[in-house]
């Protein structure tokens, strides 16, 4: 997550941090009725995920990754689909 020009949070190595498993309802494919139920809140160099409504025990936590993230992912996916790489792009 982008905090400032010089500060970015990378959750990849933080295996025990449960917030790293939150997904975005606005992924590469749209699912009717699926909406984000949380948002990122940053305080200084810390970031939290805060619910925007009550989340039931069996629900997934969904938080927006931001337009820039999905623009980049679409560009990368497009490169894979045009044959510039022999590997398959993972679907979401």
KOLVEX-293602 format. One line per 10 residues: number of its first residue (from 1); their letters; for each residue x, y, z of N, C-alpha, C, O. Coordinates in Angstrom, 1 decimal, always signed. Each point is the difference from the previous one (the first is absolute). Layout:
NUM	a	X,Y,Z,X,Y,Z,X,Y,Z,X,Y,Z; ...
END
This chain:
1	xxxxxxxxxx	+0.8,-1.2,+0.0,-0.8,+1.2,+0.0,+0.9,+1.2,+0.0,+1.0,+0.1,+0.8; -1.4,+0.9,-1.6,+0.8,+1.3,-0.1,-0.5,+0.8,+1.1,-1.1,+0.3,+0.2; +2.1,+0.2,+0.6,-0.2,+0.9,+1.2,+0.4,+1.4,-0.4,-0.8,+0.9,+0.0; +2.1,-0.8,-0.4,+0.6,+1.3,-0.4,+0.9,-0.3,-1.2,+0.2,-1.2,-0.3; +0.4,+2.2,-0.3,+0.9,-0.2,-1.1,+1.2,-0.9,+0.4,+0.5,-0.8,-0.8; -0.1,+0.8,+2.1,+1.1,-0.8,+0.5,-0.4,-1.2,+0.9,+0.9,-0.7,+0.5; -2.2,+0.5,-0.4,-0.4,-1.1,+0.9,-1.1,-0.8,-0.6,-1.1,+0.5,-0.4; +1.3,-1.8,+0.3,-0.9,-0.9,-0.6,-0.1,-1.2,+0.9,+1.1,-0.5,+0.5; -2.3,-0.1,-0.2,-0.1,-1.2,+0.8,-0.1,-1.2,-0.9,-0.9,+0.0,-0.9; +1.7,-1.0,+1.1,+0.0,-1.2,-0.8,-0.5,-1.1,+1.0,+0.8,-0.4,+0.9
11	xxxxxxxxxx	-2.0,-0.1,-1.1,-0.5,-1.1,+0.9,+0.5,-1.4,-0.3,-0.3,-0.9,+0.8; +1.0,+0.8,-1.9,+0.4,-1.4,-0.5,+0.8,-0.7,+1.1,-0.3,-1.2,+0.2; +1.3,+1.8,+0.5,+0.7,-0.8,+0.9,-0.7,-0.1,+1.4,+0.5,-0.8,+0.9; -1.6,+1.5,-0.7,-0.6,+0.0,+1.3,-1.1,-1.1,+0.1,-1.2,+0.3,-0.1; +1.6,-1.6,+0.1,-0.9,-1.1,+0.0,-1.0,-0.1,+1.1,-1.1,-0.4,-0.2; +1.5,+0.9,+1.4,-1.0,-0.1,+1.1,-0.9,+1.2,+0.1,-0.9,+0.1,+0.8; +1.1,+0.9,-1.7,-0.9,+1.2,-0.1,-1.2,-0.4,-0.8,+0.1,+0.0,-1.2; -1.3,-0.1,+1.8,-1.2,-0.5,-0.7,-0.5,+1.0,-1.0,-0.6,-0.4,-1.0; +0.9,+1.7,+1.2,-0.5,+1.0,-1.0,+0.6,-0.3,-1.4,-0.6,+0.5,-1.0; +1.7,-1.2,+0.9,+0.6,-0.2,-1.3,-0.9,-0.9,-0.9,+0.2,-0.1,-1.2
21	xxxxxxxxxx	-1.1,-0.6,+1.8,-0.9,-0.9,-0.7,-1.3,+0.7,-0.5,-0.9,-0.7,-0.6; +0.7,+2.0,+0.9,-1.2,+0.7,-0.5,+0.1,+0.1,-1.5,+1.1,+0.3,-0.6; -2.2,-0.5,-0.1,-0.1,+0.2,-1.4,-0.8,+1.2,-0.4,-0.6,+0.6,+0.8; +0.6,-0.3,-2.1,-0.8,+1.1,-0.6,-1.1,-0.5,-0.8,+0.2,-0.8,-0.9; -1.4,+1.3,+1.2,-1.2,-0.4,-0.7,+0.0,+0.5,-1.5,-0.7,-0.6,-0.8; +1.6,+1.5,+0.5,+0.0,+0.6,-1.3,+1.1,-0.6,-0.8,+0.7,+0.7,-0.8; -0.4,-2.0,+0.9,+1.0,-0.7,-0.7,-0.1,+0.1,-1.5,-0.7,+0.8,-0.6; +1.4,-1.8,-0.1,+0.0,+0.0,-1.5,-1.4,-0.4,-0.5,-0.3,+0.4,-1.2; -0.5,-1.1,+1.9,-1.3,-0.4,-0.4,-1.0,+0.5,+1.0,+0.2,+0.0,+1.2; -1.4,+0.5,-1.7,-1.0,+0.5,+0.9,-1.0,-1.1,+0.4,-0.4,-0.8,-0.8
31	xxxxxxxxxx	+0.1,+0.8,+2.1,-1.0,-0.9,+0.5,-1.2,+0.9,+0.5,+0.2,+0.8,+0.9; -1.4,-1.0,-1.5,-1.1,+0.8,+0.4,-0.3,-0.1,+1.5,-0.1,-1.1,+0.6; +0.0,+2.3,+0.0,-0.4,+0.1,+1.4,+1.2,-0.1,+1.0,-0.2,+0.3,+1.1; +1.4,-0.6,-1.6,+1.2,-0.1,+0.8,+0.6,+1.4,+0.2,+0.3,+0.6,-1.0; -0.2,-0.1,+2.2,+0.5,+1.3,+0.3,+1.0,+0.0,+1.1,+0.0,-0.9,+0.9; +0.9,+1.8,-0.9,+1.0,+0.1,+1.1,-0.8,+0.3,+1.3,-0.9,+0.8,+0.0; +1.4,-1.4,+1.0,-0.7,+0.2,+1.3,+1.0,+0.6,+1.1,-0.3,+0.1,+1.2; +1.5,+0.4,-1.7,+1.0,+0.6,+0.9,+0.8,+1.0,-0.8,-0.1,+0.1,-1.3; +0.9,+0.7,+2.0,+0.8,+1.0,-0.7,+1.4,+0.1,+0.8,+0.0,-0.4,+1.2; +1.0,+0.8,-1.9,+1.3,+0.2,+0.6,+0.0,+1.3,+0.7,-0.6,+1.0,-0.5
41	xxxxxxxxxx	+1.2,-0.9,+1.7,+0.1,+1.2,+0.8,+1.5,+0.0,+0.4,+0.5,-0.9,+0.6; +0.2,+2.0,-0.9,+1.4,+0.1,+0.3,+0.1,+1.1,+1.1,-0.6,+1.1,-0.1; +1.5,-1.4,+1.0,+0.4,+1.0,+1.1,+1.5,+0.0,+0.0,+0.6,-1.0,+0.5; +0.0,+2.0,-1.0,+1.4,+0.1,+0.0,+0.5,-1.1,-1.0,-0.4,+0.0,-1.2; +1.3,-0.8,+1.7,+0.6,-1.1,-0.9,-0.7,-1.3,+0.3,+0.6,-1.1,-0.4; -1.8,+1.1,+1.0,-0.7,-1.2,+0.3,-1.3,+0.0,-0.8,-0.5,+1.0,-0.3; +0.0,-2.2,+0.0,-1.2,-0.2,-0.8,-0.9,-1.0,+0.6,+0.5,-1.0,+0.5; -1.8,+1.3,-0.5,-1.0,-0.9,+0.6,-1.1,-0.2,-1.0,-0.2,+0.8,-0.9; -0.5,-1.9,+1.1,-1.2,-0.3,-0.8,-1.1,+0.2,+0.9,-0.1,-0.7,+1.1; -0.9,+1.6,-1.4,-1.1,+0.3,+0.8,-1.3,-0.3,-0.7,-0.2,+0.3,-1.2
51	xxxxxxxxxx	-0.7,-1.1,+1.9,-1.3,-0.3,-0.7,-0.8,+1.2,-0.2,-0.1,+0.9,+0.8; -0.6,-0.9,-1.9,-0.9,+1.1,-0.3,-1.5,-0.4,+0.3,-0.9,+0.8,-0.1; +0.8,-2.1,+0.4,-1.3,-0.5,+0.4,+0.2,-1.3,+0.8,+1.2,-0.5,+0.1; -2.2,-0.1,+0.5,+0.2,-1.2,+0.8,+0.4,-1.1,-1.0,-0.7,-0.2,-1.0; +1.7,-0.6,+1.3,+0.5,-1.1,-0.8,-0.4,-1.3,+0.8,+0.5,-0.2,+1.1; -1.2,-0.6,-1.8,-0.5,-1.3,+0.7,+1.2,-0.9,+0.1,+1.0,+0.1,-0.7; -1.1,-1.1,+1.6,+1.1,-0.9,+0.3,+0.4,-0.8,-1.3,+1.2,-0.4,-0.1; -2.1,+0.1,-0.8,+0.3,-0.8,-1.2,+0.4,+0.8,-1.2,+0.1,-0.5,-1.1; -0.1,+1.9,+1.2,+0.3,+0.9,-1.1,+1.5,+0.2,-0.1,+0.8,+0.0,+0.9; -0.4,+0.3,-2.2,+1.4,+0.4,-0.3,+0.1,+1.5,+0.3,-0.9,+0.7,-0.3
61	xxxxxxxxxx	+2.1,-0.3,+0.7,+0.3,+1.4,+0.2,+0.4,+0.5,-1.4,+1.0,-0.5,-0.6; -1.7,+1.5,+0.1,+0.3,+0.6,-1.3,+0.3,+1.4,+0.1,-0.8,+0.8,+0.6; +2.0,-0.4,-1.1,+0.5,+1.4,+0.1,+0.6,+0.4,-1.3,+0.7,-0.8,-0.7; -1.0,+2.1,+0.2,+0.5,+0.4,-1.2,+1.5,+0.2,-0.1,+0.6,+0.5,+0.8; +0.0,-1.1,-1.9,+1.4,+0.1,-0.3,+0.4,+1.3,-0.6,+1.1,+0.4,+0.0; -2.1,+0.3,-0.6,+0.3,+1.2,-0.7,+0.0,-0.1,-1.5,+0.4,-1.1,-0.5; -0.8,+2.1,-0.2,+0.0,+0.0,-1.5,+1.3,-0.3,-0.6,+0.1,-0.7,-1.0; +1.0,+1.3,+1.6,+1.3,-0.2,-0.6,+0.4,-1.4,+0.0,+0.7,-0.5,-0.9; -1.0,-0.3,+2.0,+0.4,-1.4,+0.1,-0.7,-0.8,-1.2,+0.7,-0.7,-0.7; -2.0,+0.9,+0.5,-0.7,-0.7,-1.0,+0.4,+0.4,-1.4,+0.0,-0.8,-0.9
71	xxxxxxxxxx	+0.4,+2.0,+0.7,+0.5,+0.5,-1.3,+1.3,-0.7,-0.3,+0.2,-0.5,-1.2; +0.7,+0.4,+2.1,+1.3,-0.7,-0.1,-0.3,-1.5,-0.3,+0.6,-0.6,-0.9; -1.4,-0.1,+1.7,-0.3,-1.4,-0.2,-0.6,-0.3,-1.4,+0.4,-0.9,-0.6; -1.3,+1.8,+0.1,-0.5,-0.2,-1.3,+1.0,+0.2,-1.1,+0.0,-0.8,-1.0; +1.0,+1.7,+1.2,+1.1,+0.1,-1.0,+0.9,-1.2,+0.0,+0.3,-0.5,-1.1; +0.0,+0.0,+2.3,+0.8,-1.3,+0.1,-0.7,-1.1,-0.7,+0.6,-0.8,-0.7; -1.9,+0.6,+1.0,-0.8,-1.1,-0.5,+0.0,+0.1,-1.6,+0.0,-1.0,-0.6; -0.2,+2.2,+0.1,+0.0,+0.3,-1.4,+1.3,-0.5,-0.7,+0.0,-0.6,-1.1; +1.1,+0.9,+1.8,+1.3,-0.5,-0.6,+0.1,-1.5,+0.0,+0.4,-0.6,-1.0; -0.9,-0.1,+2.0,-0.1,-1.4,+0.0,-0.9,-0.6,-1.1,+0.3,-1.0,-0.7
81	xxxxxxxxxx	-1.4,+1.7,+0.5,-1.0,-0.5,-1.0,+0.4,+0.3,-1.4,-0.4,-0.7,-1.0; +1.3,+1.6,+0.7,+0.5,+0.3,-1.3,+1.2,-0.8,-0.4,+0.5,+0.2,-1.1; -0.1,-1.1,+1.9,+1.0,-1.0,-0.3,+1.4,+0.5,+0.3,+1.0,-0.6,-0.4; -0.8,+1.7,+1.1,+1.3,+0.5,+0.4,+0.6,-0.9,+1.0,+1.2,+0.2,+0.4; -1.9,-1.2,+0.2,+0.5,-0.9,+1.0,-0.7,-1.3,-0.2,-1.2,-0.1,-0.4; +1.9,-1.0,+0.6,-0.6,-1.3,-0.2,-0.7,-0.5,+1.2,-0.8,-1.0,+0.0; +1.0,+1.7,+1.1,-0.7,-0.4,+1.3,-1.4,+0.4,+0.0,-0.4,+1.0,-0.7; -0.4,-1.7,+1.5,-1.5,+0.4,+0.1,-0.1,+1.0,+1.1,+0.6,-0.1,+1.0; -1.4,+1.1,-1.3,-0.3,+1.1,+1.1,-1.1,-0.6,+0.9,-1.0,-0.5,-0.4; +1.3,+0.6,+1.7,-1.0,-0.6,+1.0,-1.3,+0.8,-0.1,+0.0,+1.2,-0.1
91	xx	-1.1,-1.9,+0.2,-1.3,+0.7,-0.1,-0.4,+0.3,+1.5,+0.5,-0.6,+0.9; -1.4,+1.6,-0.8,-0.5,+0.3,+1.3,-1.5,-0.1,+0.1,-0.6,+0.3,+1.0
END
